[in-house]
Amino acid sequence: MQADYLNSVTKQFEYYKLLGERTFDQLEEHDLLWQFNEQSNSIAVIVNHLYGNMKSRWTDFLITDGEKKWRNRDLEFENVIKTKKECYFKWEEGWECLFTALRTINNDNFETQVYIRNQSHSIVAAINRQLAHYAYHIGQIVFIGRMLKGEQWKSLSISKGKSTDFNTAKFSKGKHDGHFTDDLT
């Protein structure tokens, strides 16, 4: 069960990472920096926040509080990323920290209590908390990208009006082990 959970949640994280990357691929550098207004976040700001959160939560995941003293959460919401290259770098570094931490979980430490802001969490609860948090922000990234690209947007899932075609193709293959990324087009 533990291995199944970790495998499943890893695939879900990979799926959300891929959604973000397929959004970035459709955008120009200036798109990543665009803000609707001063109170809203650009994609670059969201990436910077995800990076800060991932580095804090997943560094020494099993032995230190997930809210590190060195984290400056308020700075995560400032326009510190200026280029697409910086955006990709922080994106990759944050995700690598997460995936490295997940690979440290095993049968011997699966029941360890971890802490986030001094609040105890089971490993499952801590992982689920972060999965929901990242999905929320990646949904924002995709939405901003879709707004910016308009008619040029390439769907990341089932294209509008194509559900029947998609389902026909899926059911024609018979039952199989699926991955979330199978539904990306």
C-alpha positions as CSV (number, residue, x, y, z in Angstrom):
1,M,0.0,0.0,0.0
2,Q,2.8,2.5,0.9
3,A,4.6,1.8,-2.3
4,D,1.4,2.1,-4.3
5,Y,0.6,5.4,-2.7
6,L,4.1,6.8,-3.3
7,N,4.0,5.7,-6.9
8,S,0.6,7.2,-7.4
9,V,1.4,10.5,-5.8
10,T,4.7,10.8,-7.7
11,K,2.8,10.3,-11.0
12,Q,0.4,13.0,-9.9
13,F,3.2,15.4,-9.1
14,E,4.8,14.6,-12.5
15,Y,1.5,15.3,-14.2
16,Y,1.2,18.8,-12.7
17,K,4.8,19.5,-13.4
18,L,4.2,18.6,-17.1
19,L,1.1,20.8,-17.2
20,G,3.2,23.7,-16.1
21,E,6.0,22.9,-18.6
22,R,3.6,22.5,-21.5
23,T,2.2,25.9,-20.6
24,F,5.6,27.5,-20.5
25,D,6.4,26.0,-23.9
26,Q,3.6,28.0,-25.4
27,L,4.6,31.3,-23.9
28,E,7.1,34.0,-24.6
29,E,9.3,35.5,-21.9
30,H,7.1,38.6,-21.6
31,D,4.0,36.4,-21.1
32,L,5.6,34.8,-18.0
33,L,6.0,38.3,-16.5
34,W,2.5,39.6,-17.3
35,Q,0.2,40.6,-14.5
36,F,-3.5,41.3,-14.8
37,N,-3.1,44.1,-12.3
38,E,-0.8,45.0,-9.4
39,Q,-2.7,42.7,-7.0
40,S,-2.4,39.7,-9.2
41,N,0.5,37.3,-9.7
42,S,2.4,36.7,-12.9
43,I,3.4,33.2,-13.8
44,A,6.9,34.0,-12.8
45,V,5.8,35.1,-9.4
46,I,3.7,31.9,-9.0
47,V,6.8,29.8,-10.0
48,N,8.9,31.8,-7.5
49,H,6.4,31.0,-4.8
50,L,6.3,27.3,-5.7
51,Y,10.1,27.2,-5.7
52,G,10.3,28.7,-2.3
53,N,7.6,26.4,-0.9
54,M,9.1,23.3,-2.4
55,K,12.6,24.1,-1.2
56,S,11.2,24.8,2.3
57,R,8.8,21.9,2.6
58,W,11.0,19.2,1.0
59,T,14.5,20.0,2.2
60,D,15.3,17.6,5.1
61,F,11.6,16.6,4.8
62,L,11.7,13.9,7.5
63,I,13.8,15.7,10.1
64,T,13.1,19.5,10.0
65,D,10.0,21.6,10.0
66,G,8.7,22.3,6.5
67,E,8.6,26.0,7.2
68,K,12.4,26.7,7.2
69,K,13.8,29.7,9.1
70,W,15.6,30.8,6.0
71,R,12.5,31.0,3.9
72,N,11.3,34.5,3.0
73,R,7.7,33.8,1.8
74,D,6.9,37.4,1.3
75,L,9.7,37.8,-1.1
76,E,8.3,34.9,-3.1
77,F,5.5,37.2,-4.2
78,E,7.8,39.9,-5.6
79,N,8.9,40.2,-9.2
80,V,12.3,38.7,-8.7
81,I,12.3,36.4,-11.7
82,K,13.2,38.4,-14.8
83,T,13.8,35.8,-17.6
84,K,12.3,32.6,-18.9
85,K,15.7,30.9,-18.1
86,E,15.4,31.9,-14.5
87,C,11.8,30.7,-14.4
88,Y,12.8,27.3,-15.8
89,F,15.8,27.1,-13.4
90,K,13.7,27.7,-10.3
91,W,10.9,25.4,-11.6
92,E,13.4,22.5,-12.1
93,E,15.2,23.1,-8.8
94,G,12.0,23.1,-6.8
95,W,10.7,19.9,-8.4
96,E,14.0,18.1,-8.0
97,C,13.9,18.9,-4.3
98,L,10.4,17.4,-4.1
99,F,11.2,14.2,-6.1
100,T,14.5,13.7,-4.1
101,A,12.5,13.9,-0.9
102,L,9.9,11.5,-2.1
103,R,12.6,8.9,-3.0
104,T,13.8,9.0,0.7
105,I,10.5,7.6,2.0
106,N,10.4,3.9,2.6
107,N,8.8,1.3,4.9
108,D,11.1,2.1,7.8
109,N,10.2,5.8,7.9
110,F,6.7,5.9,6.4
111,E,5.1,6.3,9.8
112,T,7.3,9.3,10.7
113,Q,5.5,12.4,11.8
114,V,6.6,15.5,9.9
115,Y,6.0,19.1,10.8
116,I,4.8,22.1,8.9
117,R,4.8,25.4,10.9
118,N,5.1,23.3,14.1
119,Q,2.0,21.3,13.2
120,S,2.3,17.5,13.1
121,H,1.4,15.7,9.9
122,S,1.5,12.1,8.8
123,I,3.7,11.7,5.7
124,V,0.5,11.1,3.7
125,A,-1.2,14.2,5.0
126,A,1.9,16.3,4.4
127,I,2.2,15.0,0.8
128,N,-1.5,15.5,0.1
129,R,-1.3,19.0,1.5
130,Q,1.4,19.9,-1.0
131,L,-0.1,18.1,-3.9
132,A,-3.3,20.2,-3.5
133,H,-1.3,23.4,-3.0
134,Y,0.7,22.8,-6.2
135,A,-2.3,21.8,-8.3
136,Y,-4.0,25.0,-7.2
137,H,-1.1,27.2,-8.4
138,I,-0.4,25.2,-11.5
139,G,-4.1,25.6,-12.4
140,Q,-3.5,29.4,-12.1
141,I,-0.4,29.1,-14.4
142,V,-2.4,27.2,-17.0
143,F,-5.3,29.6,-16.8
144,I,-3.1,32.7,-17.3
145,G,-1.4,31.0,-20.2
146,R,-4.7,30.1,-21.8
147,M,-5.9,33.7,-21.4
148,L,-2.7,35.1,-22.9
149,K,-2.6,32.8,-25.9
150,G,-6.4,33.0,-26.7
151,E,-7.0,31.2,-30.1
152,Q,-3.4,30.1,-30.3
153,W,-3.6,28.0,-27.1
154,K,-2.9,24.3,-27.6
155,S,-5.1,22.4,-25.2
156,L,-3.3,20.4,-22.5
157,S,-6.1,17.9,-22.2
158,I,-9.1,17.0,-24.2
159,S,-9.8,19.7,-26.8
160,K,-13.1,21.5,-26.6
161,G,-15.7,19.5,-28.6
162,K,-13.5,16.4,-28.8
163,S,-14.6,14.4,-25.8
164,T,-16.4,11.7,-27.9
165,D,-13.3,11.3,-30.1
166,F,-11.0,11.1,-27.1
167,N,-13.2,8.5,-25.3
168,T,-13.6,6.4,-28.5
169,A,-9.8,6.2,-28.8
170,K,-9.3,5.4,-25.1
171,F,-11.9,2.7,-25.1
172,S,-10.6,1.1,-28.3
173,K,-7.3,0.3,-26.5
174,G,-9.0,-1.9,-23.9
175,K,-8.2,-1.8,-20.2
176,H,-4.7,-0.9,-19.3
177,D,-2.6,0.8,-16.6
178,G,-3.0,4.4,-17.1
179,H,-1.0,7.4,-16.2
180,F,-2.3,10.9,-15.7
181,T,0.0,12.0,-18.6
182,D,-1.9,9.7,-21.0
183,D,-4.7,12.3,-21.0
184,L,-2.5,15.1,-22.2
185,T,-2.7,15.8,-25.9
